């Protein structure tokens, strides 16, 4: 019998070492892409090599490999390196595949299980919030919203959360119309009062709807953010005042904020500034 050790079919000698080298090159190349992605104005070879803690020759070899596949490009005039169209396409495909409704469903179920109340998800459409998903409370008396229904931004928990964190110029444009419609006697409808409320929402991290959309109903809501830290959607927990008194609003608000942050992270979004 031969003393020569049998090799695994199709696996070359020293494959572990070779595989490790390939993996190291891959990681280094991906790190270079991250540095370039964070510097849209471009980076010089020397700066990239220093950031990656690599020799300039190694950095240049990796960049050439990435360039040959369309991931990076080099500007002729100054010699700066930038990400190229293929990197953008890969990132964009992730954004297109991201489905905030599908991602949020298990979190809505969890909120209902933990609170006993109905959990909702809505997005902004102009000056209204549109409800896209819901997990109903098992309680006989519960809040139910028809999917696709709308509520004014200024007069709903989900809407107020979206309004508080939207770009300042867009919010100013919405409030420039003057007094807004009163949905209930508790609706905050004057611009100055709403501006104070928006600051309060940002300070505490969640919005409260104290019978402002429907008498007898309380709601807390927080935003799910996109990769730029802007509101992508908002989730909420709603229920009758008898089960969600004022003392419980802050407790539920903190919970909804934490869950919204979890969804944001799962979607690759940016958490709000603390």
SVG drawing of the C-alpha trace seen along z (x, -y; Angstrom):
<svg xmlns="http://www.w3.org/2000/svg" viewBox="-65 -80 70 82">
<polyline fill="none" stroke="black" stroke-width="0.4" points="0.0,0.0 1.3,-3.4 2.6,-5.6 1.5,-8.7 -1.5,-10.4 -4.6,-10.6 -5.8,-14.0 -9.4,-15.0 -10.6,-14.8 -10.8,-18.2 -8.9,-19.9 -5.4,-21.0 -2.5,-20.7 -2.1,-23.7 -5.8,-24.6 -6.3,-25.8 -3.4,-28.2 -4.6,-29.3 -8.2,-29.7 -7.0,-31.8 -5.0,-34.1 -8.0,-34.5 -10.2,-35.3 -7.7,-37.9 -7.6,-39.6 -11.4,-39.6 -11.7,-41.2 -9.0,-43.8 -10.8,-44.6 -14.2,-45.0 -12.5,-47.3 -11.2,-49.5 -14.8,-49.7 -16.1,-50.8 -13.4,-53.6 -14.3,-54.8 -18.0,-54.7 -17.5,-56.9 -15.6,-59.4 -17.7,-60.4 -15.1,-63.0 -12.6,-60.3 -9.3,-59.2 -5.7,-59.1 -3.8,-55.8 -1.6,-56.9 -4.6,-57.9 -6.3,-54.6 -3.2,-52.6 -2.8,-54.4 -6.4,-54.0 -6.3,-50.2 -2.9,-49.8 -1.5,-48.2 1.5,-48.8 0.7,-51.1 1.7,-48.3 -0.8,-45.9 -3.5,-48.6 -2.9,-49.4 -3.1,-45.7 -6.4,-45.4 -7.8,-48.5 -6.8,-47.3 -8.7,-44.1 -11.8,-46.0 -11.5,-48.3 -11.4,-45.5 -14.7,-44.3 -16.3,-47.7 -16.5,-48.3 -14.1,-51.3 -12.8,-53.9 -9.9,-56.3 -10.1,-59.9 -7.5,-60.8 -6.8,-64.4 -6.0,-64.0 -5.7,-60.2 -8.4,-59.9 -10.2,-56.6 -14.0,-56.4 -16.6,-53.7 -18.0,-52.9 -21.4,-51.9 -21.4,-48.2 -20.9,-49.0 -23.8,-51.4 -26.0,-48.7 -25.3,-46.2 -26.2,-48.7 -29.3,-49.8 -30.4,-46.2 -30.4,-45.8 -32.5,-49.0 -35.0,-47.7 -35.2,-44.3 -35.8,-45.9 -39.5,-45.5 -40.3,-47.4 -43.8,-45.8 -42.5,-42.2 -39.6,-42.9 -41.8,-44.6 -44.5,-41.9 -42.7,-39.7 -41.9,-42.8 -45.6,-43.9 -46.6,-40.4 -44.1,-40.7 -45.4,-44.1 -48.9,-42.8 -47.7,-39.8 -45.9,-42.0 -48.5,-44.7 -51.8,-43.0 -52.6,-45.9 -52.9,-46.4 -49.6,-47.2 -49.6,-49.1 -47.2,-50.3 -47.7,-53.3 -45.9,-55.4 -46.2,-59.1 -48.1,-60.1 -48.1,-63.9 -49.8,-65.2 -51.3,-61.9 -50.2,-58.7 -51.2,-55.5 -51.5,-52.3 -50.0,-49.3 -49.8,-46.5 -51.4,-45.7 -51.4,-43.0 -54.7,-43.0 -55.0,-42.8 -56.7,-39.6 -58.9,-41.8 -62.6,-42.1 -62.4,-45.9 -59.5,-46.8 -58.3,-49.3 -58.7,-48.1 -57.6,-50.1 -58.5,-49.2 -55.3,-48.6 -54.9,-51.5 -56.8,-53.9 -55.3,-57.3 -55.0,-59.7 -53.7,-63.3 -50.0,-63.6 -50.8,-66.1 -53.6,-64.0 -52.3,-60.5 -49.5,-58.8 -47.9,-57.4 -48.4,-60.7 -46.9,-62.8 -43.8,-60.5 -43.3,-60.9 -43.9,-64.7 -41.4,-65.1 -38.5,-63.6 -39.2,-64.6 -36.8,-67.2 -37.3,-70.6 -38.1,-72.4 -40.9,-69.8 -42.4,-70.1 -42.3,-73.9 -44.1,-73.7 -46.9,-71.6 -47.3,-73.8 -47.2,-77.0 -50.9,-76.4 -52.0,-77.8 -54.5,-76.1 -55.0,-72.4 -58.2,-70.5 -59.4,-69.4 -60.3,-65.7 -61.3,-65.6 -61.4,-68.3 -58.0,-67.1 -56.3,-67.5 -53.3,-69.8 -54.0,-72.0 -52.2,-75.3 -48.7,-75.5 -47.0,-76.9 -48.4,-74.3 -47.5,-71.5 -43.9,-72.8 -43.6,-72.6 -45.0,-69.1 -42.5,-68.0 -39.6,-69.1 -41.1,-67.1 -41.4,-64.0 -37.8,-64.3 -36.6,-64.8 -38.4,-61.7 -37.9,-59.5 -41.6,-58.7 -44.9,-60.3 -48.1,-60.1 -51.6,-60.5 -53.9,-61.4 -57.4,-61.0 -56.3,-63.3 -57.5,-61.0 -60.3,-59.2 -61.9,-59.8 -61.2,-57.0 -58.1,-55.9 -54.5,-56.4 -51.5,-55.6 -47.7,-55.7 -45.5,-55.6 -41.8,-55.7 -40.1,-56.0 -38.2,-53.4 -35.4,-55.1 -33.7,-54.7 -30.0,-54.6 -29.9,-58.4 -31.6,-58.6 -34.8,-59.8 -38.3,-58.4 -39.1,-55.4 -42.2,-54.4 -43.5,-54.4 -44.8,-51.7 -47.3,-52.2 -49.3,-50.5 -52.9,-51.6 -55.6,-50.8 -58.4,-52.2 -57.6,-54.8 -58.9,-52.4 -56.0,-50.0 -53.5,-52.6 -53.8,-55.4 -51.4,-58.3 -49.0,-56.5 -48.6,-53.7 -48.0,-55.9 -44.3,-56.5 -43.7,-52.9 -45.1,-51.7 -43.5,-54.6 -40.0,-53.5 -40.8,-49.9 -42.1,-51.0 -38.9,-53.1 -36.7,-50.1 -38.5,-47.9 -38.5,-50.6 -34.7,-50.8 -34.5,-47.0 -36.4,-47.2 -34.2,-50.1 -31.1,-48.1 -32.4,-45.1 -33.2,-47.2 -29.8,-48.7 -31.0,-52.1 -29.5,-54.7 -30.6,-55.1 -31.8,-58.6 -29.3,-60.8 -29.6,-60.3"/>
</svg>
